[in-house]
Amino acid sequence: MSPVIPIRSDATNGCGDAPVLRERGQREVFCGLTGIIWLHRKIQDAFFLVVGSRTCAHLIQSAAGVMIFAEPRFATAIIDERDLAGLADCNTELDRVVTRLLERRPDIKLLFLVGSCPSEVIKLDLSRAASRLSAQFSPDVRVLNYSGSGIETTFTQGEDACLASLVPSLPAAEASPALMVVGALSDVVEDQFARLFAQLGIGRVHFFPPRKATLLPPVGPGTRFLLAQPFLADTARALESRGARRLAAPYPLGVEGTTLWLQAAANEFAVSPQVFEQTTAPPRQRASAALARQRLRLSGKRIFFFPDSQLEVPLARFLSRELGMSLVEVGTPYLHREHLAEELALLPPDTLLSEGQHVENQLDRCRAERPDIVVCGLGLANPLEAEGLTTKWAIELVFTPIHGYDQASDLAELFTRPLVRRLQLAA
Amino acid sequence: MQLTLWTYEGPPHVGAMRIATAMESVHYVLHAPQGDTYADLLFTMIERLPKRPPVTYTTFQARDLGGDTAEMFKTAAREAFERFKPKAMMVGASCTAELIQDDPGGLCRALDLPVPVVALELPSYQRKENWGASETFYQMVRALAGPVAPIAPRDTSLRPRCNILGPTALGFRHRDDLREITGLLDRLGVDVNVVAPLGATPDDLGRLRDASFNVVLYPEIASLTAQWLQRSFGQAMTRTVPLGSGATRDFIAEVAGLAGIDPTAALANADARAPWYARSVDSTYLTGKRVFVFGDATHVIAAARMAAREMGFTVVGMGTYSREFAREVREAAKLYGVEALITDDYLDVEQKISELQVELVLGTQMERHIAKRLGVPCAVISAPVHVQDFPARYSPQMGFEGANVMFDSWVHPLMMGLEEHLIGMFRGDAEFHEDAAPSHLGGAAKRHEMQPPSAMGPAQAVIASTSEAPNQTVAGTTTWGADAEQELRKIPFFVRGKARRNTEIYAREKGLPIITIEALYDAKAHFSR
């Protein structure tokens, strides 16, 4: 058992050693292609070309809903029966499609070839295609590849795969220490964190992914990185292979999580406790006061998480410790023990953790428990509402600024709103 | 490979899901990778169904590919049967599962379930959603309709009975079309035997033979099945789709013919306001408005007829993404002297719309985006649609009430007559200006120009005009004089694009190096008929 070092000296070890219910069966989750929906907005000069089937194209457009534009920065190269006849043909076809695309969009600086289930199953070598096309379109366009297939990635793991594919092309940094914040954050949150780190006196801070593909952050042995999101296992490994070191911390959700997350950086960069206190006290107090109002509504309520994004554990920690909710079940598609060690230590002991899914069995457990609120995907939300349960659809948690002090009460409000609404409509 | 920004149709297994979800007591076991459950939210979110679609997915992952995915499928099918106790099962594969070739049909036979199991062969790399729905419905009916034999003639003293075929889950206005047409048939004196697939059980499919003819509401879904029923049971089928007042009258006459009843009373009592609304003087300004129609074949053919004959629009272009019905759409397009655009490439449609300089687009959700980008009014007439086109209120497209609904929703995006006149007469108003959205639509949203503003120099104007009309090989030889460009701005915005194009064509024909005000008016006179 890996040693768990509690950041706070709690009486218990939380959930650090707790057994996990592992299930296999139908998984009601998105595939990693869905990550494209927020990544294409974050990296403004990147284009995502899915190499897949009509299903893949249909998925992205259905998931993106009304947000799709006349000229989106993603598309699908749909494999058809002619491509399935022979692989050589497939590569020529891909080159043709990419050439047509880049002619149409000369503003693109970075092109991701995104693998899908069909392209993985027919073993289309997209990494070779990427290096071939990169050579052809260099220096104007860099072409990379990653897999967002459902067979390999679940929802937010698409971002992990994308960022991991970018790591080898990050410029080399000098040895002097610098901080990197890893994980796509909304612009407003990124700016808040940048200001806090500046006030703490941590001079060189880079955010990864950057807003422009041409502004990639440097990485090297001096790099210390903080994960802003819990689903970045491969990215962390790739950064470590370039000499960077991860700062272990819980995730910056809620007042406590944000403080401990900032503390991990402050410790590493030898920020004095005084400066840390001075910097964090005002936003901490502000956020705590805002949270107190939400606590009145959420305290004592029972919450059930279906697996979706890997954000479930940090969210459960925040909701239980800062808002007094009780955790019925915390499901996650994938539990990375090392990256979640600090989170698990803060969870109440004997929380029911489940990894993977057998959706019918999990629905049976959920119905039997009749929690006050259920966090689940859009395929389950309305059917559960129709059964009289209150739900919070999980994808919104990925599309909303929720990190940091000033978003803590917004995050709580996402859970309050469905409960308030149910009361209002019943009245 | 095909570069796709948008797809008009999903893969064929989504069509199969639409049949399964429409029906009762049916369960669909789909061999598919993790993630394909996204399709559930089409039904739970877009159509807002309060139940999960009756679909069990195997959701295999990469680690399963090394093992026994066939066994996974069998487990999923067995568990689904035990849990849901359906009266019939459908089994099939999604695009990825098609590649690993586990043969769901054969595997399910080995399970020896005590209910009919229909194995679906849906070639994902060739076919699409509507084909998948049509094929699935056909296979279900073939499997469950009972032995093939001509049916005995019915007792003529009873009211005639028909089946209604075609409405599915996730169909554009299927819910209300069905109610409208059921009411229409009832007033006509015709009973409905079975509606399928929407709301039908496997047992209901066994009763299809009890009707004397079939009403096909959506040929994309049901014409294959209706043809088989015709061959197997001798049931006639309707060919007219009752979209628009004229088509509804034709439909009544056709049904009356098949049922052997007199339609006079039903036609006399037809409660359609749309024809009168279109004749009223307020609608005069609609005359000759240039419309482009795109969508599935059925809705496009019907919308073009209604646009031309019942609204007085000019159909300047029409097309469909339904390749299976390309011939019908080509035939219909000939009626309006245009060539049909048969494509599922969104970029082709976009190019056509901008070339034709239309004043109204009748299309799908995608055309809504194209129209937004080009600043052209748009109404939705066909799937694919988004959540706002599964409305709470009664909103059929079919029958007389459907014609009323279409009249309102097509006219709504157009600028109203008086405002249009006043903007043509007076310019430079701070609030009511030509670049503002029609004021009855509220908001002060800035309208995108159909053409670039005149502020640019001649050289830029040349570039702009060539990029708008990439098909014109000689483009680039004409230049707009600053005064002519200024004059062009005085032409009302919704016809300005056409004026620009016509003037440029005229200038090229005459070999004019620079377009002057004179040339602009010469061109106007030249093209006016």
Chai-1 contact restraints between the chains, C-beta under 6 A:
chainA,res_idxA,chainB,res_idxB,connection_type,confidence,min_distance_angstrom,max_distance_angstrom,comment,restraint_id
A,Q26,B,Y57,contact,1.0,0.0,6.0,A-B,restraint_1
A,Q26,B,T59,contact,1.0,0.0,6.0,A-B,restraint_2
A,R27,B,Q34,contact,1.0,0.0,6.0,A-B,restraint_3
A,R27,B,T59,contact,1.0,0.0,6.0,A-B,restraint_4
A,E28,B,T37,contact,1.0,0.0,6.0,A-B,restraint_5
A,F30,B,G35,contact,1.0,0.0,6.0,A-B,restraint_6
A,F30,B,Y38,contact,1.0,0.0,6.0,A-B,restraint_7
A,C31,B,G35,contact,1.0,0.0,6.0,A-B,restraint_8
A,S53,B,C95,contact,1.0,0.0,6.0,A-B,restraint_9
A,R54,B,T7,contact,1.0,0.0,6.0,A-B,restraint_10
A,R54,B,P11,contact,1.0,0.0,6.0,A-B,restraint_11
A,T55,B,P11,contact,1.0,0.0,6.0,A-B,restraint_12
A,T55,B,C95,contact,1.0,0.0,6.0,A-B,restraint_13
A,A57,B,T4,contact,1.0,0.0,6.0,A-B,restraint_14
A,A57,B,T7,contact,1.0,0.0,6.0,A-B,restraint_15
A,H58,B,T7,contact,1.0,0.0,6.0,A-B,restraint_16
A,H58,B,G10,contact,1.0,0.0,6.0,A-B,restraint_17
A,L59,B,Y38,contact,1.0,0.0,6.0,A-B,restraint_18
A,V66,B,H386,contact,1.0,0.0,6.0,A-B,restraint_19
A,A70,B,H369,contact,1.0,0.0,6.0,A-B,restraint_20
A,A70,B,R373,contact,1.0,0.0,6.0,A-B,restraint_21
A,A75,B,L5,contact,1.0,0.0,6.0,A-B,restraint_22
A,T76,B,T4,contact,1.0,0.0,6.0,A-B,restraint_23
A,A77,B,M1,contact,1.0,0.0,6.0,A-B,restraint_24
A,A77,B,L3,contact,1.0,0.0,6.0,A-B,restraint_25
A,I78,B,Q2,contact,1.0,0.0,6.0,A-B,restraint_26
A,I78,B,T4,contact,1.0,0.0,6.0,A-B,restraint_27
A,D80,B,Y125,contact,1.0,0.0,6.0,A-B,restraint_28
A,E81,B,Y125,contact,1.0,0.0,6.0,A-B,restraint_29
A,E81,B,Q126,contact,1.0,0.0,6.0,A-B,restraint_30
A,D83,B,M1,contact,1.0,0.0,6.0,A-B,restraint_31
A,E93,B,M1,contact,1.0,0.0,6.0,A-B,restraint_32
A,V97,B,M1,contact,1.0,0.0,6.0,A-B,restraint_33
A,V97,B,L3,contact,1.0,0.0,6.0,A-B,restraint_34
A,R100,B,L3,contact,1.0,0.0,6.0,A-B,restraint_35
A,C117,B,P33,contact,1.0,0.0,6.0,A-B,restraint_36
A,C117,B,T96,contact,1.0,0.0,6.0,A-B,restraint_37
A,P118,B,C95,contact,1.0,0.0,6.0,A-B,restraint_38
A,P118,B,T96,contact,1.0,0.0,6.0,A-B,restraint_39
A,V121,B,T96,contact,1.0,0.0,6.0,A-B,restraint_40
A,V121,B,L99,contact,1.0,0.0,6.0,A-B,restraint_41
A,G150,B,P33,contact,1.0,0.0,6.0,A-B,restraint_42
A,G150,B,Q34,contact,1.0,0.0,6.0,A-B,restraint_43
A,G150,B,G35,contact,1.0,0.0,6.0,A-B,restraint_44
A,I151,B,P33,contact,1.0,0.0,6.0,A-B,restraint_45
A,I151,B,Q61,contact,1.0,0.0,6.0,A-B,restraint_46
A,I151,B,A62,contact,1.0,0.0,6.0,A-B,restraint_47
A,E152,B,A62,contact,1.0,0.0,6.0,A-B,restraint_48
A,L378,B,L41,contact,1.0,0.0,6.0,A-B,restraint_49
A,L378,B,M45,contact,1.0,0.0,6.0,A-B,restraint_50
A,G379,B,T37,contact,1.0,0.0,6.0,A-B,restraint_51
A,G379,B,D40,contact,1.0,0.0,6.0,A-B,restraint_52
A,G379,B,L41,contact,1.0,0.0,6.0,A-B,restraint_53
A,G379,B,T44,contact,1.0,0.0,6.0,A-B,restraint_54
A,N382,B,T44,contact,1.0,0.0,6.0,A-B,restraint_55
A,N382,B,P50,contact,1.0,0.0,6.0,A-B,restraint_56
A,P383,B,K51,contact,1.0,0.0,6.0,A-B,restraint_57
A,P383,B,R52,contact,1.0,0.0,6.0,A-B,restraint_58
A,A386,B,P50,contact,1.0,0.0,6.0,A-B,restraint_59
